[in-house]
Structure formats: C-alpha cells, structure tokens
Amino acid sequence: MTRFVVAKRLTTRGAGLGNEMIPWAKGFIASQALNAHLVGPSWGLNQRRYYRNFGTSRFDFVSEAILRSLPVNAFTEDDYYSTGIVDYGAAIRSWAQNKRFSEKSHFVVTVGGMYGGYLAIASARSFLRSRLLNSRNALSNIFKVQSKLDRNKLLIAVHLRLAGDFSAAQHGKDIRSQFNIKIPIQWYRGICESLRKQFASQVEFCFFTDKETPEYLELVSRYNPNQVRCRELSECSDLLLMASADLRVCSVSSYSLAACYLSEGPYVWYEPQLHIDTGSSSLWGHEPRQKESGSPTMASSEHIGSSKGAELSFRGYPSGTDCSLPDSLIERLHVALADKDPRTDLARYGCYPL
C-alpha cells in the first residue's frame, strides 16, 4: 500500500512553532486514523529554519511537492465541521468512511489549518512531546535549566512576546479578541509580585521571550538574576520547560497556548484580551463558528452559567490590570507546593503514617 498524509504548513513562510503545532498534530492523527505514512510539515520552507531543530533536510519540501502533484484528497475545514465531530481523528475517519477509503490501497490526503484548535487534537500530545524532546539540543538545554532549579519550590514560567511583529497594547484601547498584542510589562511584574506575596521564598521564576529587551532583562534581574539561558536552538526546549512548570504566565501568543496544551497544570491569561459575552469570558468566543449553538464555546458558557454556586475547577485563570489572582488558583498552587515534599512521597524515600 502507498498511502500518504501530507501535513501542510501554514501559508506564512515564517510561521512560529506554536502555530505549526496544530497542523503537525493533525498530520499525525490523520496518518494514524488512515493507516498512512506522514509527510511534512516541510520545515525547509520556514524562514525560522526549524529544519535545524528537527534534523530534516532544507529540501524536505520536494517530497511533499511530488505528492501534491498527484491526485490529492484534501480534508478541509468545511469537511471537518460537516461531520459535527470535535475530535480530529474521529472526524477524519468518518469522512474517509464516506469516501470508502478502506477500499483504496493508494491515496494522498492533505490536512492542515488551525481550525478545531487544541480541543480537536487532544490525542496528539504524546506525539508532539516526543518530537520536541528528540529535537536537537532539547534534552541538554532542559537539563541545564532543570539541574539548577530548587525542586521544593513552585516553578512559574513567564512568557513574553516582545518582537516587532507584535504591537503594544495601548492604554485605554479595547484589545478584546485581538491577537499579536504585546502585554504591558507592568502586568507581568504585578503577577510576579502577587505570587511572591502569597508564596514568598517558596516560588521560583523562569522567563522566556523571543527578544531580550531592556525591560525584559530588568524583569529577569529582579526575579531570577541567576537564570540559566540556553542560546542555541532553544525553541523546543523552552516550550517543554514552560509546559513542565507549575504555572504558566502567558503572552497573547500561540507559543504560550502550545505550552498550555502540552502541560497538565494551570495558567494565567491577560484578562483585557478575552472576549466577553453571555456572562462569561472566553478566548475564542469572537469567532463566528464559536457563536453557533452547540459549539464548544457556547456549550462551555452554558455549563458555567448553569453551575452558579457550584465549585468548578479551572485550568485557565484570567487576571486583569490589577494583577490579582483568584483564590482557587492560590489554593491549587498550595497543593502543588505540598506535593513537592519528598518526605510524603513513598517513591522518594517518603513515609505514610500507620
């Protein structure tokens, strides 16, 4: 059999790693669902030169171009939503069944795009983690950082997007539902202060950015002056380090979102950027498809609205310009801090009372 799934890159040649994660995950899921060989994404076409991270050829796009010159079956956004299924693997299996792919020994299927988001690709986390861990320099970079951490303290990953392709959020201007926005440095500083106030010396910060501006360096010197910096090919290792932290303080970027997707723990989001509607705030509620009845965002909003008075557990916590943190997040972090004590962990020579 010669069955291929081509994971198409995003149209922009310089798309960041966070953006590329979703089409890459879709390619893997589709290849598993259709029992096909995965080709792509073509890192050689990306101006950020991710082919160095993943050890692929600069000309890896040639094989993709050859396959796409053959008769191709494209699994499109409309195809995905027409199935009415959220999970990407289940959706493409339903689509393939209708097209009787099981009877075909040879085919080329193309997948890609950001639609469906991280909810659709939940089953690809292990795949993406493994690829990131096996990328060049990733394990050595992670060891350099983690070997210097105090494992008895809470680790807070703080991500700032400061490069020129992000515009600064202007004071008094409405930025709800807008992306590619630089969050004011004062917000990050305020969040760090709020965490210090709650946990004092039991908290440790690690900062990540795409551009080391003077403001960023001042933040590092104030909260982690001895921070280990990995200069070479740190795109993958930084993402994994952020995912491994006890809490992520996010930028408004797909890179921060990818770290949250790869992690199990909570994160803090800049509240002025969130969409507000029907008594709740959301990240994607502004999108036309998410305004439709039965969409994941509408279902979530209805769940939140019907749960008034009940205690809900959250992963994403908004924080506004006052930089305050919800009590439920503080309680969750206290539990995470207690879990770090080896004296209560049987696997680390801890004990349990009789």
C-alpha positions in Angstrom: 0.0 0.0 0.0 1.1 3.5 -0.7 -1.0 5.8 1.5 0.3 9.2 2.4 -0.9 12.0 4.6 0.7 15.4 3.9 0.7 17.8 6.8 0.5 21.2 5.1 2.4 24.1 6.6 0.6 27.4 7.3 0.6 29.8 4.4 3.0 32.3 6.0 6.6 31.3 5.4 7.8 32.5 8.8 5.0 30.9 11.0 6.2 30.3 14.5 6.5 26.9 16.2 3.3 27.5 18.2 1.3 28.0 15.0 2.8 25.0 13.3 2.0 22.6 16.1 -1.7 22.2 15.2 -1.3 21.2 11.5 1.6 18.9 12.5 -0.6 17.2 15.1 -3.4 16.9 12.5 -1.0 15.2 10.2 0.0 12.7 12.8 -3.6 12.0 13.9 -4.7 11.6 10.2 -1.8 9.2 9.5 -2.9 7.0 12.4 -6.6 7.1 11.6 -6.0 6.3 7.9 -3.1 3.9 8.4 -0.9 6.1 6.2 2.6 7.5 6.1 3.0 11.0 7.4 4.9 13.5 5.2 5.7 17.0 6.5 5.4 19.7 7.6 8.2 21.0 5.3 10.4 22.7 7.8 12.8 23.7 5.0 10.4 26.3 3.8 10.1 28.0 7.2 12.2 31.2 7.4 12.8 30.4 11.1 14.9 27.4 10.0 13.2 24.8 12.1 14.8 22.1 10.0 17.9 22.6 12.2 15.8 21.6 15.3 14.2 18.5 13.8 17.2 17.3 11.7 15.3 17.4 8.3 16.7 18.5 5.0 16.4 22.0 3.8 14.8 20.5 0.7 12.3 18.4 2.5 9.6 20.2 0.7 10.5 18.4 -2.6 8.8 15.1 -1.5 5.7 17.0 -0.4 5.6 18.8 -3.7 5.8 15.5 -5.6 3.0 14.0 -3.6 0.8 17.1 -4.0 1.3 16.9 -7.8 -0.6 13.6 -7.7 -4.4 13.3 -7.4 -5.0 14.6 -3.8 -7.9 14.3 -1.4 -8.0 17.4 0.8 -9.6 17.1 4.2 -10.8 20.7 4.5 -12.2 22.9 7.3 -15.7 22.5 5.8 -15.2 18.7 5.7 -14.2 18.8 9.3 -17.2 20.8 10.5 -19.7 19.0 8.3 -19.0 15.8 10.3 -20.2 17.5 13.5 -17.4 15.8 15.4 -14.9 17.7 17.5 -12.1 15.1 17.8 -10.0 15.3 14.7 -9.2 11.6 14.4 -12.9 10.6 14.7 -13.9 13.3 12.2 -11.4 12.3 9.5 -12.3 8.6 10.0 -16.0 9.5 9.4 -15.0 11.5 6.3 -12.8 8.7 5.0 -15.6 6.1 5.6 -18.0 8.1 3.4 -15.4 8.2 0.7 -14.8 4.5 1.0 -11.0 4.9 1.6 -10.9 1.5 3.2 -11.2 0.0 -0.3 -8.3 2.0 -1.6 -4.7 0.8 -1.5 -3.2 4.1 -2.8 -4.1 7.7 -1.9 -2.8 11.0 -0.8 -4.7 13.1 1.8 -3.7 16.6 2.8 -4.5 18.2 6.1 -3.7 21.4 7.9 -5.0 24.7 9.2 -5.7 26.0 12.8 -9.4 25.3 12.8 -10.6 23.0 15.6 -7.9 24.3 17.8 -6.3 22.3 20.7 -9.6 20.6 21.6 -9.6 18.7 18.3 -6.0 17.4 18.6 -6.0 16.3 22.3 -4.8 12.8 21.2 -1.6 14.1 19.7 0.1 15.5 22.8 2.3 12.5 23.3 3.4 12.7 19.7 4.3 16.3 19.9 6.1 16.0 23.2 8.2 13.1 21.8 9.2 15.1 18.7 10.1 18.2 20.7 12.1 16.1 23.2 14.0 14.4 20.4 14.8 17.7 18.6 18.4 18.9 18.6 19.7 20.4 21.9 16.3 19.9 23.6 17.4 17.4 26.3 20.7 19.2 27.0 19.0 22.6 27.3 16.3 21.2 29.6 18.9 19.6 31.8 20.9 22.8 32.1 17.9 24.7 33.4 16.3 22.0 35.5 19.5 21.0 37.2 19.7 24.5 38.7 16.1 24.6 39.9 15.0 24.1 43.5 12.6 21.2 43.3 11.0 22.2 46.6 9.8 25.5 45.2 6.9 26.3 42.8 8.2 26.9 39.3 6.5 29.8 37.5 7.1 30.1 33.7 6.7 33.6 32.4 6.4 34.1 28.6 6.8 37.5 27.0 6.3 38.2 23.2 8.3 41.3 22.5 9.5 41.1 18.9 8.4 43.7 16.3 5.6 41.5 14.8 3.5 42.1 18.0 2.1 45.6 18.6 1.9 47.2 22.0 -1.4 47.3 23.8 -2.2 51.0 24.1 -3.6 52.4 27.4 -7.4 52.8 27.2 -7.7 51.0 23.9 -10.0 48.0 23.6 -8.0 44.9 22.7 -10.6 42.2 23.4 -10.4 39.3 21.0 -7.2 40.7 19.4 -4.0 38.7 18.9 -0.4 39.7 18.2 -0.6 42.1 21.2 2.3 42.9 23.5 1.1 42.8 27.1 2.4 45.7 29.2 5.5 44.7 31.2 3.8 46.1 34.3 1.3 43.2 34.2 4.0 40.6 34.3 5.7 42.4 37.1 2.4 42.7 39.0 1.7 38.9 38.6 5.2 38.1 39.9 4.6 40.4 42.9 1.2 38.8 43.6 2.8 35.3 43.6 5.7 36.5 45.8 3.2 37.9 48.2 1.5 34.6 48.5 4.5 32.2 48.5 7.5 34.4 49.5 10.7 32.4 49.1 8.8 29.2 48.1 8.4 30.4 44.5 10.9 30.4 41.6 10.5 32.2 38.3 11.8 31.3 34.8 11.4 33.8 32.0 11.1 33.1 28.3 11.0 35.5 25.3 11.6 36.0 21.6 13.6 39.2 22.2 15.6 40.3 25.3 14.7 43.9 25.6 16.0 46.1 28.5 12.6 45.8 30.2 12.7 42.0 29.9 16.3 41.9 31.3 15.2 44.1 34.2 12.4 41.7 35.0 14.8 38.7 35.0 17.4 40.6 37.2 14.6 41.4 39.7 13.0 37.9 40.0 15.7 35.4 38.8 19.1 37.1 38.4 20.9 33.7 38.1 18.6 32.4 35.4 20.2 29.9 33.1 20.0 31.0 29.4 20.1 28.5 26.6 21.3 30.4 23.5 21.3 27.7 20.8 18.2 26.1 19.3 16.1 26.7 22.4 12.7 26.9 20.6 11.7 23.4 21.5 13.3 23.2 24.9 11.8 26.5 26.0 8.3 25.2 25.1 8.9 22.0 27.1 10.2 23.9 30.1 7.2 26.1 30.1 5.0 23.1 29.9 6.7 21.4 32.9 6.3 24.4 35.2 3.7 24.5 38.0 2.1 27.7 36.5 2.4 29.5 33.2 2.0 33.3 32.9 1.1 33.7 29.3 1.6 36.1 26.5 -1.1 36.5 23.9 0.5 34.1 21.5 0.2 30.6 20.0 3.5 29.7 21.6 2.1 30.2 25.1 -1.0 28.3 24.1 1.1 25.4 22.8 2.9 25.3 26.2 -0.5 25.2 28.0 -1.7 22.4 25.6 1.4 20.3 26.4 1.1 20.8 30.1 -1.3 19.4 32.8 -1.3 22.4 35.1 -2.9 25.9 35.3 -2.0 29.1 33.5 -2.8 32.9 33.8 -4.1 34.9 30.8 -4.3 38.6 30.3 -8.0 39.4 31.0 -8.4 42.5 28.9 -7.8 40.4 25.8 -10.5 37.9 26.4 -13.9 38.0 24.7 -16.9 38.7 26.9 -20.4 37.5 26.1 -23.4 35.9 27.8 -22.0 36.2 31.3 -18.6 34.6 30.7 -15.2 35.3 29.2 -13.5 33.2 26.6 -10.6 33.1 24.3 -12.4 32.1 21.1 -15.9 33.3 21.6 -15.5 36.0 19.0 -15.1 33.5 16.2 -18.3 33.1 14.0 -18.4 29.3 14.4 -18.0 29.5 18.1 -21.1 31.8 18.3 -23.2 29.0 16.9 -25.5 26.9 19.1 -23.8 23.7 20.1 -20.2 25.0 19.6 -17.6 24.1 22.2 -17.5 27.7 23.4 -21.3 28.0 23.7 -21.5 24.7 25.5 -18.8 25.8 27.9 -20.6 29.1 28.5 -23.9 27.3 29.2 -22.1 25.0 31.6 -20.5 27.9 33.5 -23.9 29.7 33.7 -25.7 26.7 35.0 -23.1 26.0 37.6 -23.6 29.1 39.7 -22.9 28.4 43.3 -21.0 25.1 42.5 -17.3 24.9 42.8 -15.7 24.5 39.4 -12.1 23.5 38.7 -10.3 25.7 36.1 -7.0 25.5 34.2 -7.1 28.9 32.6 -7.3 31.9 35.0 -7.8 35.5 33.8 -6.1 38.3 35.6 -6.8 42.0 34.9 -4.7 45.1 35.2 -4.8 44.9 39.0 -2.8 41.6 38.6 -4.9 39.9 41.3 -5.1 36.1 41.3 -8.2 34.1 42.1 -8.3 32.3 45.5 -9.0 29.0 43.7 -5.7 29.3 41.8 -3.8 30.1 45.0 -5.3 27.1 46.7 -4.3 24.9 43.7 -0.7 26.1 43.8 -0.5 25.4 47.6 -1.5 21.8 46.8 1.2 21.7 44.1 3.7 23.0 46.5 2.8 20.4 49.2 3.2 17.7 46.6 6.8 18.6 46.1 7.8 17.5 49.6 9.8 14.2 49.2 9.1 13.3 52.9 5.5 12.4 51.9 6.3 10.7 48.7 6.9 6.9 49.0 8.8 6.7 45.7 11.3 9.3 47.0 12.0 7.7 50.4 8.9 9.4 51.9 6.6 7.8 54.5 2.9 7.3 55.2 1.5 7.2 58.7 0.2 3.9 60.2 
